[in-house]
């Protein structure tokens, strides 16, 4: 059950109606429905008491709120609503939390990006990680960065004045180690952690509060000369660069401890540049396959899902399952397209059916012959019981497993990541949700590298949460 009468876990002294409705400046535009499996009875007020209107509202029926505040009658909480031109009250416990088009219990995404907050920076070219002429948005003062962030808030975040004012208030504070996020939905808080979090390191640096919020903080200088954000989509290893009077620190910002980063966009493009000098290993085969597919390092580094997905499938077919093109041609990425057709209840041609059967048979052979697979036993069982939808997941996990268990591959990957002089800044998710800014600075040179399979569920053939990833701890 997910109704508005539940106790708010972020503020146990109130119900979630307060956060979703009362504290929501856009409450009039909320689309609310009666809770699944519940029938709501309507009441009308009569001398400070309620009497039945003999009107029942069926589950999942849309209703309209008439007030952002609930009213109590005999210790029970009721919302003032309109239904079929009738106005009255229903228990708030009969109303489902606001849902988006997918039926999830959260409002629609903010749909922001870090670059939305840096739009008004100066367009310049600087040296980042020894690479010259990297195009960036550059800021030399806190006021310039603040103005750009405010422009992004005003122009890129729509129908959420409450959230916008919260961030503006934060930017005006002297103590930036804490931020008031009360009343903001957790999903929006997390979006801010991901995208506003990339800019946060510059805000703290200009205000000389890195030592209060970052652990350790001895890599930073004192007087910040400029804060810049690379704008080249092919330059993915770092999100920002802080130039102090005595040192330069490049930063890769991650939300939450050990947050995973895309292997395909952050690591593979660099391997594709130098793989001809590598000794034989799985990573070299992976780079060679991607290059032979005709993709450039710029395309792969741009974090385009279709390139990453196509490469992952081809690597899985050729380097993991070792299926020859004469058996499964995979023309125009037909294996993935066949999975998509099955998901949409579309018919497959005899050739498409034959190719899927070959792939599934090869996966079964893989599980029988190999002892190493980075997916847990439950993941393995799910994959084997739900073909063809789990083929994507198999390729993600198996590619990660091959990289993790190939010593030479790990060496080359670690050289790409650890060979760059930058720090990973992990914004603590638990504390951020409580309004406390706590950033752990991790050096790739001393961190433990782990390559991961998909962050998506095993049944998600679209891999919405990413393909092969890696994390530093």
N, C-alpha and C positions, 0 to 999 in steps of 0.2 A: 504494500500500500504506500502511496506517495501523496498524501493529502496536506492541505494547508493548516491542519490542526496539530500537526506533529511538533514536538519540542525541537527548537532550533539547536542543533549540536554546537553551533558556534556561539550561541548565547542562550544557555539553558533556562534563563529566566523568562523567555518569551517563546511564542510559537512561530513557525516559519512564515505564517501569514504576514507578520510584521516586516520581515526582510523582503519577501517577494512582492508585497503589495503596499503596505503603509509607508515604507522607506523608499519606494520606487516612484520617482517623479513621473514615470511614464505608465503609471498603473492603469490609466484609462484605456490604453491600447493593448493590454494583456488579453490573450485569448485563453479563456478558462473553460473547463469542462467539468462535468460531474465525474467523480472518481470511477475507475473501472470496477465493475461488479457491485456498484452501490446505486441505490435509488434514493433521491433526495426529496423530502417533503417540504413544501413551501408554507410559510407562516406569515401572518400579518400582525402588526403591533396593535394592541388594544389596551389602553391605560396601563402602560409599562409592563404588559404581559403579552404573550404570544398566543394566537389561536390559529388552528389549521385553516388553510385555504382550500383544502381538498384538491390540491394540485401536486402531482408527483412528477419528478423529472428523471428520465431514464439515464443509465450509465453512458458516459462519453458524450452527453448532450452539451452543446455550447451554451453558456450563460453570459450575461453582461453585468459587471460590477457597477453599483451606483455610488459606492463610497469606498475610500481607501482604508477605512477603519472598521474593525469588527465591533459588534455590540454584544454585551453579555445579558442573558436572561436566565435566572435560576442557575447561575454558575456555569452556563454553557455559552460557547462563543458562536455567534451567527454573523453571516455576511449579508449586506443589503444588496439584492440583485434584481435584475429584470429578466423575465423569461416569457416569451410569447405575449409581449405587451402587458404582462402582469408583474407588479412590483411587490416584493416581499422579502422574507428572510429564509436562508437555509443554513444549516450547520456548516461551519468552515471545514469540519472533518469530512464532509461529503464532496468537497471541491478538490480536484486534482491540482498538483503543482503546475505552474506554467510550463508548457511543452513547446518545443520547436517542431518543425515539419516532420522530423524523424521520430517524434514521440519520446525523446529523451527528456529527463526531468531537469531541464535548464533552459534559460533563454537563448536566443540565437547568439552566435559568436560575434565578438566585436569586429572580427575580420581586419585586424591591424597587423602591420609589419613594423620592424624596427626602423626601416627607412622612412616611414610616415613621420617619425619624430625628428628626422635629420634633414628634411627637405630643404630647409632654409640655410643650411651650411654652405660655406664657400667651396666651389668646385676647384680642387687642386690635385696635383700629382706629387706623391712623396715616395720615399723608399720604405717598404714594409717587409720584414723578414728577408732582407738582402735583395729583394726584388725592386728594381727601380721603376719609377713612373707609374705607380699604382694609383688609379683614380680614386679619390676619396671626397667625402663631405667633411670639411675641416672647421673646427671652432676654436677660437682663441680666448674667449671669455665665457664665464658662466652665464652672463646675461644673454649672450648670443645663442647659447645652447638652450637656455630656458625659453626664449622667444620661439625657437624652432619647435620645441616640444609642445608649447601651447598652441602653435599653429596646427600641429598634427592633431592635438586633442580636439580643437574646434572644427577642423575640416575633415577628419577621417573617422571620428567616432560619432555615430548618429543615434539620436533618440536615447541618450544616456547622460543627461546633464549632471545627474548625481555623481556618477563616476568621474566625469571630467572635472567637476569642482573639487573632488577629493584629491586628485593629482595636482591641480593648481595650488591648493592649500599646502600640500606637501612641499612644492617647489619654493614656497614663500617662507618656509620654516628655517630656523637657525640650526636646530638639531635634526639632521637627516637620517639618524640611525633608526628611527621609527616612522611608520607611515600608517595613517588611519584608513583601513580598508573595510571597516564595519558597514554592513548594509549592501555590500557588493557581492553578487553571486560568486560562488567558488570557481566556476568555470571562467568568469571574467577576471577574477584574481589571478588564476593560473595563466591566462593569456597575457596579462600585464607582466607576470613574472618572466615569461618567455621573451616578449618583444620589448617592453619598456625596460626589462632587466638588462638588455644589451646596452642601453644608454645610461643606465644607473651608475655604472663604473665611472663614466665621465663626469656625471653630476657630483658624485662623491669626491672625485679627484679635484675638481675646481674649488669645492668647498672645504678642502683639506680635511676630509673625514674618512679617508681610507683606513687609517689606523684604528678607527673606532668600529669599523664594520667588516674588515677583511682579516683573515688569519691564514698564513702569516701576512705581514704587510711590509716587510723590510726590503722587498724588491722595488718598491716605489720610491720616487724622488719626493721632494717637498713642493716645489713651485712648478705647477703645470703650465707648460708653454702652449700646448695645443692638444685637442682631443679630436681624433679623426676616425671615420668609419668607411672602410673600403666599399666601393660601389660596383666593382667588377664582379659579375656573377661567377666567373671562373676562379676568383680568388676566395677560397672557402675556409682556409685553415683558421683565420682569425676574424673576429667581428669588429675589433677596434684597436686603435694604437694610441698610447698615451706618451707624449713627448714631454719629459720634465727637463729642468735645467741641467741635470747631471746624468740622466739615463733615459732610455726609451723602453717601454713595456708594451708588448703586443698581447692582446687578450682574446681568448675564445670563451664567450659567455654561455653558460648552460644553466637551465632551471632545474634545480633539485640536485641532490648528491649523486655524482657519477652519471649524470645525464648522458644518454647515448647520442652519438653523432653519426651522420651518414658516412659509411665507408665508401659508398659509390661516388659521392661528390667531393669528399675531403681527401681521400687517399688514392683511389684508382687513377684520377687524372695525372698525378705525379708519377705513378708507376708506369703509365702509358708513355711518358716522355723518356724514361730511362731503362725500360725493361730489356732492351736489346743487350745491355751490359750485365744483366743478371745471370746467375747460374740457374740451371733448370730447377724449377720448383712450381708449386701450384699457383702462386701469385704471378709468376712470369707467364704461365699459360693463360691466366685470367686477363692480363694486360694485352697479350697477343690476340686473344679472341676479340676483345673490345676494339682493338685497332683494326683488325681484319674485317670487322663489321662496317668500317667506314666512318666511325664516329671520331670526332676531334676531341682533344682534351677540354676545349672550351665548352662543347656540348655536354660532355659528361659532368664537368664541374659546375654547370649551371643548375644542377639539382633538378633536372627535368625527369619526372617519374618514368615517362615512356622509354627514355634511353636506359635508365637504371634497370627497369623491368626487363627490357629486351636483352640486355647484357647478362643479367642474372639467369634468365632462362637458357640462353645459349651456352653460358659457362656450365650450368647444371647439366645440360644435355651432353656436351662434348667432353668436359673435363671431369665431371663427377660420375655421370652414368656411362660415359664413353660410348654413346650412341653415334654411329656414323650417319653422315648426311644421306647416304644412299638408303638408309632405313627410315629415318625421320628427318625430312628435309627442313621442316620448320620455316617454309617460305612465307614471307610477310608475317612472321611471328604467329604462325597458324596454331601452335599448341595453346598459347594463351587465348587466342580467339575462339578456339574450340571449347575451352573451359567457360568462357564468357557466354557462348551460345547455349551450353547446357544449363547455365544458371538462369538464362532467359527463356528456357523451355523451347529453344529452337532446334530444328533437326540438324544432324551432322551428316556429311557425305560419307560414303564408305571409306574414302581415303582419310578423312579426319578421324573417324572411329578407329581406323587401323593405327594411326599415329598415336592416339591417346592410349590405346591398348599396349603398344610397344613401350611407351614411357612408364605406364603403371607397372608393367611387368619388370622393367629395369629397376624401378624403385624397390619392388619387392625383393629382387635379387640383391640389391644394395643392403637392405636390412638384414638379409640372411648371411651375407658374406662379411660385412663390416661390423666391428665391435664399437667403433667410435661414432657417436652422433650427438650433437650438442643439445638436441631437444630432449626434454625429460621423457620418462617412460610413458606418461600420460599423453604427451604431445605425439610420440610415435604411434600410440594406439589410435589417437584421433586421426592422424594422417592416413593410417592404413584402413580405417573404417569409413573414410569419407572422400574417396577419389571421385571425380577429378579435382574437386574444389581445393584440395589440400596440396596439390602439386606445387603451387607457388611457395607455400610454407616449407615444403620439403627442400626446395632449391635454396631458400634462404638459410635454413638450418644446416644443410649439408655443405654449402659453400663456406659458411662460418666455421664449421667443424674442420673442413680441409685446411683452412688457413690457420686455425688455432693449433692444429696437430702437425703442421709442417714447420720445422725449426727454421729453415732458410726463408720461408715466406714471412714468418713472424719477424725475422731479423730485418728484412727489407721494409716491412710495414712500420716497424718501430723506428727505423732510420728516417722514414718520411715524417712521422709524427714527432718523434723525440729529437730529431735533428734540427728542428726549428726552435728558435729562441722565443717561445711564447709561454703564457700561462693560461690554464683553464680556470675560469672563475665560476664556481658552482654556488648559485643562490639557493640557500636552504629553503625548501618548499614549506615545510611545517611551520617554521618561524615566520616566513613571508606571509602566510595565511593569517598569522596572528599580528601582523604589522611590525615585525622585527626584522631588520635587515642584517643578515649574517651570510657572509660570502667566504667560501673556502677556496684559497688559491692553490692550484695543483700544477707542478711542473711536469710536463711530459717526460722529461729526462729521467725523473726518479719515480714516475708513476707506473703502476701495473696496467698493462694493456690487455683488454679482453675483447675479442671480436664476437658479435652477437648475431643470432638469427633474428627474424622479424619480431618487432614489438607488437605486431598485429596478432589477432587470434589465429589459430591454425586453420580455421575454416574460411578465413577472409582471403579469397583468391586475389582480391584487388590490392592487398597489403597497404591499406590506407595509412597505417602507422609507420610505414617505412620498410625497406628491404634489409640488406645486410648493414649492421651498425657496429660501432665500437664504443667503448667507454674507457676512461682513464680514472684510476683510483689510487 
